[in-house]
Amino acid sequence: MKSLRYPCIAFCLGALPVFPFVSQAQTSDFSPEHEFTQNCEGPSVDSEGTVYAVNYIMDGTIAQIPRRNKASIFLTLPKGSTGNGIRFGNASTFYVADFTGHNILKVDLTNKQVSVHCNEPKMNQPNDLAITQKGHIFCSDPNWKEGTGQVWHVSPEGKARIVAANMGTTNGIDISPDEKTLYVNESVQRNVWAFDLADDGTLSNKRLVYQFIDGGMDGMRCDAKGNLYITRHGKGEVAVVSPEGKVIKTIKTKGKSVSNICFGGKKGRTCYITLQDRGCLETFQADSPGREWVMMKAFMEKK
């Protein structure tokens, strides 16, 4: 600033902590409004760039949206099952958090066969998923009524165990690019936590990364640089938080109830987000590709 036109304001600001400049971007529509139910959730992208999301037209369905094409029903889950988070395990398999059936479902893309990878009656409601390259799944499991939650580890063989108990309403969850850290947020308490992640799925050294002062949180994904893209349900934005706990960017969304996020596109920098109040998906461009997108590319190179 070349001159102090407002010396009083400048003086007052000089006495306050200096906060980093937070840039803002804006989303655009990816699908028409009101095609998905109010449980619109769980976007994920396959190696061909097709976007998948749950609860299209009616609950219990999974939609597919090819790039530059309209949505259609990819499959309908078994009776009693309703999808939430989706994560790819490899190029031809994705897993679904089934919050009404207390399952982690496994879907074969080649024949659309749905099987139960893990059933755990003690789960409150499997919400969102994160997965390592070796197939270790982590599942957030909130109890909305009690305001509590936990995190489950599901082995590649489908055996479940609690690895983080006595938490708040666990929701968004993901793994750092080096797979040494697991992140999970608590929607009601507005906390983002980090854990050291061992090769066998054990968690330790719980520490607070960031706490928001208002709004809610839902889905969360990590980019290739380790930054967290956190959907702020009710706030109408996506916050980008560094591993050091600094908000480095916010992306304003058209709808307020932004529920989840994934990365896709040719360079892995296209973000797709689900909006429960608008019943559709919106999109924006990130600065870096997503961790899951990079992992998918690695799967394809091994084929």
N, C-alpha and C positions, 0 to 999 in steps of 0.2 A: 504494500500500500504506500503510495507516494506521499500522501499527506493525511494528517489526522483530522478529518472533518468533524469527528465526534469524540473529542478528547476525554469527556467524562466516561463514555462507554468504553473507550480503549483503556482507560485507567482501571475501570472496574473489572474488565475482562482479564487484565494483567494479573489480578490477584487471585484468579480462579485457576484450577488445573487445566492444562492444555489437552484437549481431546483430539484424536486424529480425525481428519476430514473423512466423512463417510459419503461416498458417491452413491447416486441412485440411478437405477435403470427402470425400464417399464416392460411389462410382458405384452404379448399379443396372443390372440386366440389360436389354438391348434385344432380344436373340435367345436362343433356347434353347442350352444347352451342346452341344458336340460335333457341330454341324451342319457346321462348317467344318473343313478339314484343319489340320495343324500349320503350314501356310504361310498361315494366315489373315492377310490384309494389305490395304493399299491402300484404306481407306474413302474415299468421296467422295460428295457430294450434288448432285443436279441441281436445277434451278430449281423443280421441283414438290415437292421435299422427299424424293424417293426416294433411299435410300442404296444405294450399290453397293460391293461388296467382292469380293476375289478368292479363289478356291479353296474354293468351296462344294461340299460332298459329296466332290468329288475335285479334284485339282490340274488347272489348265487351264481352269477355269470362272470366270465372273463372275456373282455373285448380285445380284439387286435386292430391296430390302426397302422397300415402300411404308410410309408412316407408319401405325402401328397395324395392320400386316398381317404375314403370315409371309413368309419368304424363299423365293425360287424362282430357278431358273437363268435368267439373262437371255440368256447366250450361252456357247458353248464356243469357246475360242480355237483357231486352226489347230494341227495336229499339230506337236509340238516346241516350242510356246510355253507359257510359264507366267507369269502375271501377278504383279506386285508392286505398285508404286505406281500410283495412278490420279489424273489431274488433268483437270479440265474446261478446254477451250479456249474454248468458247462454250456457249450453251444446248443445242445439239444434238450436240456433239462432245466426247468425252473421249479422252485418251491413256493408254496403258498401258505401263509399263516391263516388258518381256518378258525376264526374266533368264536363261532357258534358250535363247532364240532370238537374243539380242544385238540386239534390236529395240526401237524405240519404235513401238508400234502405234497406229493411229488408228481409233476406233470411231464410226460414225454411229448415233446413237440412233434415228433415224426408221426405218431399214431394217435395223439390226443388222449392217451391212456392216463387216468388219474389213479394214484395209489396212495395209501397212507404210509408216509415215511416214519412218522412218530405220532402216537396217541398218548396223551398224558392227562388223565382226568383231573389232576391237581392243578393244572393251569387255569388261571382265571379266564383269560381270553387272549390267546396268541395274537399279537398286534403287528409288530414289524420284525423284519429279519435282516441279519447280516451274515455273510458267509466268507470263509477263507478259500484260498486256492485249493486246499486239500479237502474241502468239503465239510469243515466244522461250521455248524450253524449256531447263531446266537439269536435268541428270541426275546423281545420285550414282552412283558406280561402284566399289564396294569389291572388293578382292582379299583374301578372308578368310584364305586359306592363308598369304599373305605378310604380312598385317597392314598392307597399304597400300591406297591408293585414289586417286581423281581425280574431277574434275567435268567433265562435257561440256556444251557449249552446242550446241543443235540449233536451227537457224534455222527461221523459218516455212516455208521451202521444203524442209526436211528434211536440210540439210547439217550434219554434225557436226564439231566441233573441240574439243580439250581446252583448257579455260580455267583449270584449276587442277590441276597435277600434283604428284607427290611428297608426297601427303598420307597420313594414316592411313586407317582403314577408314571411308570416307565413307558416310553413310547418310541421316539426316533432312536435308531441304533445303527452304528456302522463301525468299520475297522480302518485303521490308518493304512497308508500305502505299503509300509514295511511290515504290516500285520503284527506289530508289537504293542499296539494300543487299541483298546475297545472303547468307543464313546457311546453313551446312552443319555438321553434327556428325560426329564420329569415334567410332564405337561403342566400340571397344576402348580407345582412348586417352582417352575421356571428355571430349574438347574440343569446344567450340562456337565456331566461327570466323565472322567477318564479313568481307565484301569490299565495296569500293565497286563498284557496278554501272553500267557505261556503257550507252548506248542500243543499241549494237551487240552487247551481251552480253559485252564484255570485262570481266574482273575485275582489281582492283588493291587495294593497301593492305590486305593480309591482317592481321587482328588478332584476338586471343583475347577472346571475350566472357565465357566461363565454363568452368571445369573442375570436374567432379564428382570426389569423392575415392573413390567406390565405385559399384557397380552398373554397368549398361550403358545405352546409348541406342539408340533406333531412330528412329521417325518424329518429325516436327517440323512444326508449323504456327504461323503468325503470326496474331494477332488484329488487329482494326482499329486498335488503339492501338499496335501494334508489339511487343507482348509475345509471347514464344515459348512454345508449349505443347509440351513435350518428353516423349515416352514413354520411361520408364525400364525397358527390358527386363530382366527378372530381379529388379528392385527392387520391382515391383508398385505403381507410382505414375506420375503425370504431374506434372512440375515446370513451373511457370510462371516464366519468367525475363524480366526487363525488358531493354530494349535497352542499359541501362547495366550489365548483368551482375549483377543482384540477384535472388535467388530470392524471389518475393513470395507464392507459394502452392504447396502440394503437394496433389494429389488422390490418395487411396489407391484402388487398384483391387482388385477381388475376385481376379482372377488375377494371377500374377507376370510372365508373359511378354507384356507389353503391347507391341504391335508398331507400331501407327500410329494416326493421329487425323485427324478432319476436323470441320468445323463445319456445322451445318444448323439445321433447325427454323424456326418462323415468324419469329423475330427474329434468327436466325443465331447464337444463343448456346448451342444444344444441341450438345454434343460427342459424337461417336461414336468409340469406340476398339475395335480388334481385339485379341483375347486368344488367343495361339497355344496356350497350355496348356489353356485351357477350350474352344477351338474355337467362339467366339461373339463377339458385340459387347456392350460395356457402354456406358453413357451417363452424362453429368453436365452440369450447367449452368455455363457460363462467365460471366464478368462482362461481356464485350464480344463482339460478333459477330466471326466470322472474316474475314480478308482476302479469301479466295476467295469466301465467301458474298456479300460486298459487291460483288465483281467480277461474280458471276453476276447480281445484281440490276441492275447497270449494263448487262449484255448484254441482259436482258429489256426494259429501257426503250428500247433502240435498235431492237428488233424492230418 
